[in-house]
């Protein structure tokens, strides 16, 4: 039986006095007002034990099949676990680093594949489609690769050595099993759009288009800069729910001012258009905001809660922190009825280290049944957290 470690407010305050800020030294931005730690009776607390049977976990997924999947880049495996943390099996995937699951319950994994081209061997970024349906059973032990999308051959037949420098970074599923893929590189592709792009594929793994964004009346084919993570509002347990084609992405652009943005697909008089959603910034309602300038350094993982709360979770591998925002970009959660303040209560936390409330390059993040899962890559473990106000 899992045990919950509940940290009382006095202990939290003592721990704050013993360190350089609750967010850790890396998250201490001088021009951002820190949360009022006197309100930390609403906070995320660790669920024990940490899951440590991993080498270098870089992503974690809560599936539509009610299972969890961890990408262990250190062993190049996808590891299936249940909610208790019990391992159900492993499946080897070359170069695997990110994962998604569609509503057909297939896994889509970003990895690499070796290709011999004109006598030279290249490691090319690719997406593996993995079928979990065996002849008589279902699960990771029945896994079989049934298709592969290899860059750049989904949109052109020719190859240049610069194509090997391009990489897929993340995948996000839409309600009809179409999916977005974030891509990074440094070369302008003639037909496939710029290498730094968000791509749309259909449910049959056929390439559709790079996403162009309309902002301030202008259309940008090169809007995205070093996109790293991407998520949609289509999340478990929404096994049959419909949803928008909107997505939220993060950027590793070192010169980026706003590194997490909500992109919505809207209908205009000229047709459908992808546009940045204007997030409200109201200091009477919250003290922090997702679109605050320089809020992140290396936002490495992102997901949305699929239980109706629509919480947005973002990990930052440089700041060693986990952030929570509302769907409208306010940092924190709504206070319960009768609370001393009507403002959103900040519950983001972090700091560099290996205690149960610290991270070392946190990467992927997932959410299931009011539990947040973080792939704490540098510490080789999966950490789990629960909001104190969610306890029965």
C-alpha positions in Angstrom: 0.0 0.0 0.0 1.3 3.4 -0.9 2.1 5.8 1.9 1.6 9.5 1.7 4.1 11.8 3.2 2.3 14.9 4.3 4.5 17.9 5.2 2.9 20.2 7.7 3.1 23.9 7.3 5.7 24.4 10.2 8.0 21.8 8.6 7.7 23.5 5.2 8.5 26.9 6.8 11.6 25.3 8.5 12.8 23.8 5.3 12.4 27.2 3.6 14.6 28.8 6.2 17.3 26.2 5.5 17.5 26.7 1.8 17.8 29.5 -0.7 14.1 29.9 -1.5 11.5 27.3 -1.9 11.9 27.3 -5.7 15.7 26.7 -5.3 18.5 28.9 -6.3 18.0 28.4 -10.0 14.5 29.7 -9.9 15.2 32.9 -8.0 14.5 35.6 -10.7 15.0 39.0 -9.1 12.2 40.8 -11.0 9.5 38.1 -10.2 7.8 38.4 -6.8 8.0 35.2 -4.9 4.8 33.6 -3.6 3.6 34.2 -0.1 4.9 31.2 1.7 2.5 31.9 4.6 -0.2 30.4 2.4 1.6 27.0 1.9 -1.0 25.0 3.7 -2.2 24.4 0.2 0.8 22.7 -1.5 1.9 19.6 -3.4 3.4 17.0 -1.1 5.3 13.8 -2.1 3.8 10.4 -2.4 6.2 7.8 -1.1 8.1 5.9 -2.2 9.9 7.4 -5.2 10.1 5.0 -8.1 13.8 4.5 -8.6 14.2 1.6 -11.0 15.2 3.9 -13.9 18.4 5.1 -15.4 17.5 8.3 -17.1 13.7 8.9 -17.4 13.0 11.6 -19.9 9.2 11.3 -20.3 6.2 9.9 -18.6 2.7 9.3 -20.0 -0.6 8.5 -18.5 -2.4 6.4 -21.1 -5.9 6.1 -22.3 -5.6 2.4 -21.3 -5.2 3.5 -17.6 -1.6 2.5 -17.4 1.5 4.7 -17.2 4.5 4.6 -19.5 8.0 5.8 -18.7 10.7 6.6 -21.3 14.1 5.5 -20.0 16.6 7.1 -22.3 19.4 5.6 -20.4 18.4 2.1 -21.3 16.5 3.0 -24.5 13.3 1.4 -23.3 9.7 2.1 -22.7 8.6 0.9 -19.3 5.0 0.2 -18.4 3.9 0.6 -14.8 0.6 0.6 -13.0 -0.6 3.3 -10.5 1.1 1.6 -7.6 4.5 1.8 -9.5 4.6 -1.9 -10.2 6.6 -2.6 -13.4 4.6 -4.5 -16.0 7.2 -4.8 -18.7 9.8 -3.1 -20.9 10.1 -2.6 -24.7 13.3 -1.5 -26.4 13.2 1.4 -28.8 16.4 2.8 -30.3 17.1 6.4 -29.1 13.7 6.8 -27.4 13.1 10.1 -25.6 9.4 11.0 -25.8 6.1 9.2 -26.0 2.3 9.6 -26.6 -0.7 7.3 -26.9 -3.7 7.7 -29.2 -7.2 6.5 -28.7 -6.5 3.4 -30.6 -4.2 2.7 -27.7 -1.1 2.6 -30.0 2.0 4.2 -28.6 3.9 6.9 -30.6 7.5 7.1 -29.6 10.2 9.5 -30.7 13.5 7.7 -31.3 16.2 7.3 -33.9 16.9 4.9 -36.7 20.2 4.1 -38.6 20.0 4.6 -42.3 22.7 3.9 -44.9 22.5 6.6 -47.5 25.0 6.5 -50.4 27.5 4.5 -48.3 27.3 6.8 -45.2 25.4 5.8 -42.1 23.2 8.4 -40.4 21.2 8.4 -37.2 17.8 9.9 -38.2 15.1 11.1 -35.9 11.9 9.1 -36.3 8.5 8.3 -34.8 7.7 4.6 -34.1 4.1 3.5 -34.0 3.8 0.6 -31.5 0.8 -1.7 -31.4 0.1 -3.2 -27.9 -2.6 -5.6 -29.1 -1.4 -9.2 -29.1 -3.2 -12.2 -30.5 -4.6 -13.1 -27.1 -3.7 -10.3 -24.7 -2.8 -6.6 -24.4 0.2 -4.8 -23.0 3.8 -3.8 -23.3 4.9 -7.5 -23.5 2.8 -7.8 -26.7 4.4 -4.6 -28.2 5.2 -4.6 -31.9 6.5 -1.7 -34.1 4.1 -1.5 -37.0 5.1 1.8 -38.7 7.9 4.4 -38.7 8.0 8.0 -39.7 11.5 9.0 -40.6 12.8 12.5 -41.2 12.9 13.8 -43.9 11.2 11.1 -46.0 7.6 11.8 -44.9 7.6 15.0 -47.1 10.4 14.5 -49.6 12.4 11.7 -51.3 15.8 13.4 -51.4 18.3 13.6 -48.5 21.1 16.0 -47.5 23.5 15.6 -44.6 21.9 18.6 -42.8 18.7 16.5 -42.5 20.5 14.4 -39.9 20.7 17.5 -37.6 17.0 17.8 -37.4 15.1 16.1 -34.5 11.6 15.5 -33.3 11.1 16.6 -29.7 7.5 15.7 -28.6 4.1 14.5 -29.7 0.5 15.5 -28.8 -2.7 13.7 -29.7 -6.0 15.2 -31.0 -9.4 13.7 -30.5 -9.6 11.9 -33.9 -6.1 10.5 -33.5 -4.4 13.1 -35.7 -1.3 14.4 -33.9 1.1 17.3 -33.6 4.9 16.8 -33.6 7.4 19.4 -32.5 10.6 19.6 -34.5 13.9 21.4 -34.1 16.7 22.1 -36.6 18.6 24.8 -38.3 17.9 24.5 -42.0 15.0 25.9 -44.1 13.3 23.0 -45.7 11.8 23.6 -49.2 8.6 21.7 -48.8 8.3 20.7 -45.1 8.5 24.2 -43.7 11.3 25.5 -41.4 13.0 22.9 -39.2 11.8 24.7 -36.1 8.2 23.8 -36.5 5.0 22.2 -35.3 3.8 19.5 -37.8 0.4 18.0 -38.2 0.0 14.3 -39.1 -3.3 12.5 -39.8 -4.5 9.3 -38.0 -2.8 7.2 -40.6 0.6 8.8 -40.0 0.5 10.8 -43.2 2.1 14.2 -43.1 -0.4 17.0 -43.5 1.2 20.4 -43.0 3.5 22.6 -40.8 1.5 24.9 -38.6 1.5 28.5 -39.7 0.4 31.1 -37.1 -1.4 34.4 -37.6 -0.3 37.0 -35.1 -1.1 40.7 -35.2 -2.6 40.4 -38.6 0.4 38.7 -40.2 0.9 35.1 -41.1 4.1 33.4 -39.9 5.4 30.2 -41.4 8.4 30.3 -39.1 6.6 31.2 -35.9 8.1 28.5 -33.6 11.7 28.7 -32.3 13.2 25.6 -30.8 9.9 24.0 -29.8 10.5 21.4 -27.1 7.3 20.2 -25.5 3.7 20.1 -26.8 0.4 19.1 -25.4 -3.3 19.3 -26.3 -6.4 19.3 -24.2 -7.1 15.7 -25.2 -6.0 13.8 -22.2 -7.0 10.6 -20.3 -9.6 9.7 -19.1 -11.3 11.4 -22.1 -11.5 8.1 -24.0 -14.4 9.4 -26.2 -14.7 13.1 -25.6 -14.3 15.6 -28.4 -12.1 18.6 -28.1 -10.5 21.6 -29.9 -7.4 21.4 -32.1 -5.7 23.9 -29.8 -2.2 23.1 -28.3 0.2 24.5 -25.8 3.9 24.3 -26.6 7.2 25.2 -24.9 10.3 26.6 -26.4 14.0 26.2 -25.6 14.9 29.3 -27.6 17.7 31.0 -25.4 16.5 34.4 -26.7 12.8 33.7 -26.1 11.0 36.0 -23.8 7.8 33.9 -23.5 8.6 30.2 -23.6 5.2 28.7 -23.1 2.2 29.6 -25.3 -1.3 28.5 -25.9 -2.1 28.3 -29.7 -5.8 28.1 -30.6 -7.4 27.2 -33.9 -10.1 29.8 -34.5 -12.6 30.3 -37.3 -12.3 33.7 -39.1 -14.0 35.2 -42.1 -11.1 33.8 -44.1 -11.3 30.3 -42.7 -9.5 28.5 -39.9 -6.5 30.1 -38.4 -3.9 29.2 -35.7 -3.5 32.2 -33.4 -1.8 32.8 -30.0 -4.4 33.0 -27.3 -4.2 36.2 -25.3 -3.8 35.2 -21.7 -5.3 37.5 -19.0 -2.8 39.1 -16.6 -4.6 40.3 -13.6 -2.7 40.7 -10.4 -5.9 40.9 -8.4 -6.5 37.3 -9.3 -3.0 35.8 -9.2 0.6 36.6 -8.4 2.2 34.7 -11.3 1.4 34.0 -14.9 2.5 31.5 -17.6 3.2 34.2 -20.1 5.3 36.3 -17.7 8.5 37.4 -19.5 11.4 35.1 -18.8 9.3 32.8 -16.7 11.2 29.7 -17.8 14.8 28.8 -18.8 14.4 25.3 -20.2 10.8 24.2 -20.1 11.3 20.5 -20.8 7.9 18.9 -20.2 4.3 19.9 -20.4 0.9 18.3 -19.9 -2.7 19.3 -19.2 -4.9 17.6 -16.6 -7.7 15.7 -18.3 -10.1 15.6 -15.4 -11.8 18.9 -16.0 -9.5 21.0 -13.9 -7.4 21.7 -17.0 -4.3 22.4 -14.9 -1.3 23.0 -17.0 1.9 21.4 -15.6 5.4 22.5 -16.9 8.8 21.2 -15.8 11.9 23.3 -16.2 15.1 21.3 -16.5 17.3 24.3 -15.8 15.4 25.7 -12.8 14.8 22.2 -11.5 11.2 23.1 -10.8 7.6 22.1 -11.5 5.0 24.8 -12.3 1.2 24.7 -12.3 -1.0 27.1 -14.1 -4.7 27.3 -14.8 -5.9 27.0 -18.4 -6.1 30.9 -18.6 -2.5 31.2 -17.5 -2.8 32.0 -13.8 -0.1 30.4 -11.7 -1.6 28.3 -9.0 -4.9 26.8 -8.0 -8.2 28.3 -6.9 -8.5 28.5 -3.1 -11.2 26.4 -1.5 -14.3 28.0 -0.1 -13.7 30.0 3.0 -10.0 30.5 2.3 -8.3 33.6 3.6 -7.6 34.9 0.1 -9.5 34.8 -3.2 -6.3 34.8 -5.2 -4.9 31.7 -6.9 -2.6 30.0 -4.5 0.9 29.2 -5.9 1.8 25.6 -5.6 4.8 25.5 -8.0 7.9 24.2 -6.3 11.4 22.8 -6.8 15.1 23.3 -6.2 18.2 21.4 -7.1 18.8 18.3 -5.1 17.7 14.7 -4.5 15.2 15.0 -1.7 11.5 14.2 -2.3 10.8 17.9 -3.0 13.8 18.6 -5.2 14.8 17.7 -8.8 17.8 17.3 -11.0 16.8 18.1 -14.6 13.1 17.2 -14.4 11.9 16.3 -17.9 8.5 14.7 -18.6 5.4 15.3 -16.5 2.1 13.5 -16.3 -1.2 13.6 -14.3 -3.6 10.9 -13.3 -6.3 10.7 -10.5 -5.0 13.8 -8.8 -1.4 12.6 -8.8 1.3 14.5 -10.6 4.2 12.4 -12.0 7.6 13.9 -12.8 10.4 12.2 -14.6 13.3 13.4 -12.5 15.9 12.6 -15.1 19.2 13.5 -13.4 18.2 11.5 -10.3 17.0 8.5 -12.2 13.6 8.3 -10.7 9.9 9.1 -11.0 8.4 11.3 -8.3 4.8 11.6 -7.4 2.9 14.5 -5.8 -0.6 15.2 -4.5 -2.2 18.5 -3.7 -3.0 18.8 0.0 -6.5 20.1 -0.8 -7.2 16.9 -2.8 -6.9 14.6 0.2 -10.2 13.2 1.3 
